[in-house]
Amino acid sequence: MSADHLPVPQWRGRPLPFSPAITAATARRVLQQISRDRGSTALMLVIPCMLMVLLKLMFSGAEESFERVGPQVFGVFPVIVMYLVASVSTLRERTSGTAERLLTMPVQRLDIVLGYSLAFAFLALLQAVLSTLLAIGPLGLDIKGPAYLLMVIAMLGALLGLALGLLVSAFARNEFQAVQFLPAGVLPQFLVCGLFVPRDEMHGVLDGLAQIMPMTYAVQAATEAATHEGVTGIFVRDAGLILLCVVGVLLASAATLKR
């Protein structure tokens, strides 16, 4: 059957903008590729846990500081780690011609982006579970809210890093340039998100910049999960804003894929 005669997936009589079968096949391929790359697997699953251990050792004599900073890094570390892995992995496929070969087939651009998102979402879930269990277990991080809220923030942060990595890979010519975008796109968010200095103590200009940066809301939501017993309205609002940002950046990433 030729590409022009392949059945188009439909819902309620309207063609879908993506194919669930192709999206799932893309996700499986990405997972298989990453599983063979031990460095990327370690970076996503092991490094965040090692950073939590390092943070615990840094504040071994200041438990109050660890109780404050520990939950907040769940909105920071996953963004940076997933950005690095996603940007480099996607760029390899672009430079090797894999992405171009896929686009010559009856594959929608959204199929590729959603396939990557599903694969990395699964890895983000593993990363969030491992980090949370380590933090509230052996490391003794005490939070008032349920532990699954930290997992939600860690997963949303990882998806944000994924979306940014996919978008940046469209403008970088090689892996080194992809990493060069990190100081411009991610580190400013890291500095003004409220992790080091409370936002209300910052200069007004910096506070204004922080309000348009998604990492700020990841840190704020993690703080809400740690300091309140239940799900607060602020947590839901911040998590929703992060999710909207992820969707928007993923759509922009799909638009950068050209046949």
C-alpha positions as CSV (number, residue, x, y, z in Angstrom):
1,M,0.0,0.0,0.0
2,S,1.5,3.4,-1.0
3,A,1.9,6.3,1.4
4,D,-1.0,8.1,-0.3
5,H,-3.4,5.3,0.4
6,L,-2.5,4.6,4.1
7,P,-5.6,4.9,6.3
8,V,-5.8,8.2,8.2
9,P,-6.7,7.9,11.9
10,Q,-9.9,9.6,12.7
11,W,-12.0,10.6,15.7
12,R,-15.7,11.4,15.4
13,G,-15.2,11.6,11.6
14,R,-12.4,14.0,11.7
15,P,-8.7,13.1,10.9
16,L,-6.4,13.2,13.9
17,P,-3.3,15.4,13.7
18,F,-1.2,12.4,14.7
19,S,-1.3,8.6,14.4
20,P,-1.4,6.7,17.8
21,A,0.3,3.7,16.2
22,I,3.1,5.7,14.8
23,T,3.5,7.7,18.0
24,A,3.8,4.5,20.0
25,A,6.3,3.0,17.6
26,T,8.4,6.2,17.8
27,A,8.3,6.0,21.6
28,R,9.4,2.4,21.6
29,R,12.3,3.2,19.2
30,V,13.5,6.1,21.4
31,L,13.3,4.0,24.5
32,Q,15.3,1.2,22.8
33,Q,17.9,3.7,21.6
34,I,18.3,5.3,25.1
35,S,18.5,1.9,26.8
36,R,21.6,1.1,24.7
37,D,23.2,4.4,25.7
38,R,24.4,3.8,29.3
39,G,25.6,7.3,29.7
40,S,22.2,8.9,28.9
41,T,20.5,6.3,31.1
42,A,22.8,7.1,34.0
43,L,22.4,10.8,33.5
44,M,18.6,10.6,33.8
45,L,18.2,8.0,36.5
46,V,21.3,8.0,38.6
47,I,22.7,11.6,38.5
48,P,19.5,13.2,40.1
49,C,19.8,10.7,43.0
50,M,23.5,11.5,43.4
51,L,22.7,15.2,43.5
52,M,20.2,14.6,46.2
53,V,22.8,12.7,48.3
54,L,25.3,15.5,47.7
55,L,22.8,18.1,48.8
56,K,22.1,16.1,52.0
57,L,25.9,16.0,52.7
58,M,26.2,19.7,52.1
59,F,23.6,20.5,54.7
60,S,24.5,17.8,57.1
61,G,25.0,20.4,59.8
62,A,22.0,22.5,58.8
63,E,18.9,20.3,58.7
64,E,16.5,23.3,58.4
65,S,18.3,24.4,55.2
66,F,18.0,20.9,53.8
67,E,14.3,20.8,54.7
68,R,13.8,24.1,52.8
69,V,16.0,23.5,49.7
70,G,15.4,19.7,49.4
71,P,11.9,19.9,48.0
72,Q,12.6,22.9,45.8
73,V,15.3,21.1,43.8
74,F,12.6,18.7,42.6
75,G,11.6,21.6,40.3
76,V,15.2,22.3,39.2
77,F,17.3,19.2,38.7
78,P,14.9,17.3,36.4
79,V,14.7,20.3,34.1
80,I,18.4,20.6,33.6
81,V,19.1,16.8,33.3
82,M,16.3,16.2,30.9
83,Y,17.2,19.2,28.8
84,L,20.7,17.9,28.3
85,V,19.6,14.4,27.3
86,A,16.7,15.5,25.1
87,S,18.6,18.2,23.2
88,V,21.7,16.0,22.5
89,S,19.6,12.9,21.6
90,T,17.3,14.8,19.3
91,L,20.2,16.6,17.7
92,R,22.0,13.3,16.9
93,E,18.9,12.2,15.0
94,R,18.8,15.5,13.1
95,T,22.5,15.4,12.2
96,S,22.5,11.7,11.3
97,G,19.5,12.1,9.0
98,T,17.2,9.9,11.0
99,A,14.6,12.7,11.5
100,E,14.7,13.6,7.8
101,R,14.2,10.0,6.7
102,L,11.2,9.7,9.1
103,L,9.7,12.8,7.6
104,T,9.8,11.3,4.1
105,M,7.4,8.7,5.3
106,P,3.7,9.2,6.0
107,V,4.5,10.5,9.5
108,Q,3.2,13.7,10.9
109,R,5.5,16.1,12.7
110,L,3.4,15.7,15.8
111,D,3.9,11.9,15.7
112,I,7.6,12.4,16.2
113,V,7.3,15.0,18.9
114,L,4.7,13.0,20.8
115,G,6.7,9.8,20.4
116,Y,9.7,11.5,22.0
117,S,7.5,13.0,24.7
118,L,6.0,9.6,25.7
119,A,9.4,7.9,25.8
120,F,10.9,10.6,28.0
121,A,7.8,10.9,30.1
122,F,8.2,7.2,31.0
123,L,11.9,7.9,31.9
124,A,10.8,11.1,33.8
125,L,8.4,9.0,35.9
126,L,11.2,6.6,36.8
127,Q,13.4,9.5,37.7
128,A,10.8,11.1,39.8
129,V,10.0,7.9,41.7
130,L,13.6,7.1,42.4
131,S,14.5,10.6,43.5
132,T,11.4,11.0,45.8
133,L,11.8,7.6,47.5
134,L,15.5,8.3,48.1
135,A,14.8,11.8,49.5
136,I,11.9,10.9,51.9
137,G,13.4,7.6,52.8
138,P,17.2,7.2,53.4
139,L,17.9,10.9,53.3
140,G,15.1,11.8,55.7
141,L,13.5,14.7,53.9
142,D,10.4,15.6,55.9
143,I,7.5,17.1,54.0
144,K,4.0,17.8,55.2
145,G,2.2,17.0,52.0
146,P,2.0,13.5,50.3
147,A,5.1,12.3,48.5
148,Y,3.3,11.9,45.2
149,L,3.1,15.7,44.9
150,L,6.9,15.9,44.7
151,M,6.8,13.2,42.0
152,V,4.3,15.2,40.0
153,I,6.5,18.3,40.2
154,A,9.7,16.3,39.3
155,M,7.9,14.7,36.3
156,L,6.5,18.1,35.1
157,G,10.0,19.6,35.5
158,A,11.5,16.7,33.4
159,L,8.8,17.3,30.7
160,L,9.7,21.0,30.7
161,G,13.3,20.1,30.2
162,L,12.4,17.7,27.4
163,A,10.3,20.4,25.6
164,L,13.1,23.0,25.9
165,G,15.6,20.4,24.7
166,L,13.5,19.5,21.6
167,L,13.1,23.1,20.7
168,V,16.7,24.1,21.1
169,S,17.9,21.1,19.0
170,A,16.2,22.8,16.0
171,F,18.6,25.8,16.3
172,A,21.9,24.0,17.2
173,R,24.2,22.7,14.6
174,N,26.0,20.2,16.8
175,E,25.9,18.8,20.3
176,F,28.3,21.5,21.7
177,Q,26.0,24.2,20.5
178,A,23.0,22.5,22.2
179,V,24.9,22.6,25.5
180,Q,25.8,26.2,24.9
181,F,22.1,27.1,24.9
182,L,21.9,25.9,28.6
183,P,23.4,29.1,30.1
184,A,21.0,31.2,28.0
185,G,17.8,29.3,28.4
186,V,17.9,27.4,31.7
187,L,20.5,28.9,34.1
188,P,18.8,32.3,34.3
189,Q,15.7,30.5,35.5
190,F,17.8,28.5,38.0
191,L,19.2,31.8,39.5
192,V,15.9,33.7,39.9
193,C,13.4,30.9,40.6
194,G,13.7,31.6,44.4
195,L,16.0,28.7,45.2
196,F,18.8,30.9,46.5
197,V,17.0,34.1,47.5
198,P,13.2,34.5,48.2
199,R,11.6,36.3,45.3
200,D,10.2,39.1,47.4
201,E,13.7,40.0,48.4
202,M,15.0,40.3,44.9
203,H,15.2,43.4,42.8
204,G,11.9,44.2,41.2
205,V,13.2,43.6,37.7
206,L,14.4,40.1,38.6
207,D,11.1,39.3,40.3
208,G,9.3,40.4,37.1
209,L,11.5,38.1,35.0
210,A,11.0,35.2,37.4
211,Q,7.2,35.5,37.0
212,I,7.5,34.6,33.3
213,M,9.9,31.7,33.8
214,P,8.3,28.2,34.3
215,M,11.0,27.0,36.6
216,T,9.8,29.6,39.1
217,Y,6.4,27.8,39.3
218,A,8.0,24.4,39.6
219,V,10.0,25.5,42.7
220,Q,6.9,27.3,44.1
221,A,4.7,24.2,43.6
222,A,7.4,22.0,45.3
223,T,7.4,24.4,48.2
224,E,3.7,24.2,48.5
225,A,3.8,20.4,48.5
226,A,6.4,20.4,51.3
227,T,4.8,23.0,53.6
228,H,1.1,22.1,53.3
229,E,-0.7,18.8,54.2
230,G,-3.0,18.7,51.1
231,V,-3.2,19.9,47.6
232,T,-3.5,23.6,47.6
233,G,-4.9,26.0,45.0
234,I,-1.4,27.5,44.4
235,F,-0.1,24.0,43.7
236,V,-2.8,23.2,41.2
237,R,-2.3,26.6,39.5
238,D,1.4,26.3,39.3
239,A,1.3,22.7,38.0
240,G,-1.2,23.8,35.4
241,L,1.0,26.7,34.3
242,I,4.0,24.4,33.9
243,L,1.9,21.9,31.9
244,L,0.6,24.7,29.6
245,C,4.2,25.8,29.0
246,V,5.2,22.2,28.2
247,V,2.4,21.9,25.6
248,G,3.2,25.3,24.1
249,V,6.9,24.5,23.7
250,L,6.2,21.0,22.3
251,L,3.9,22.5,19.7
252,A,6.7,25.0,18.8
253,S,9.1,22.1,18.6
254,A,6.8,20.3,16.2
255,A,6.7,23.4,14.0
256,T,10.5,23.4,13.7
257,L,10.4,20.0,12.0
258,K,10.4,20.6,8.2
259,R,10.0,18.0,5.5
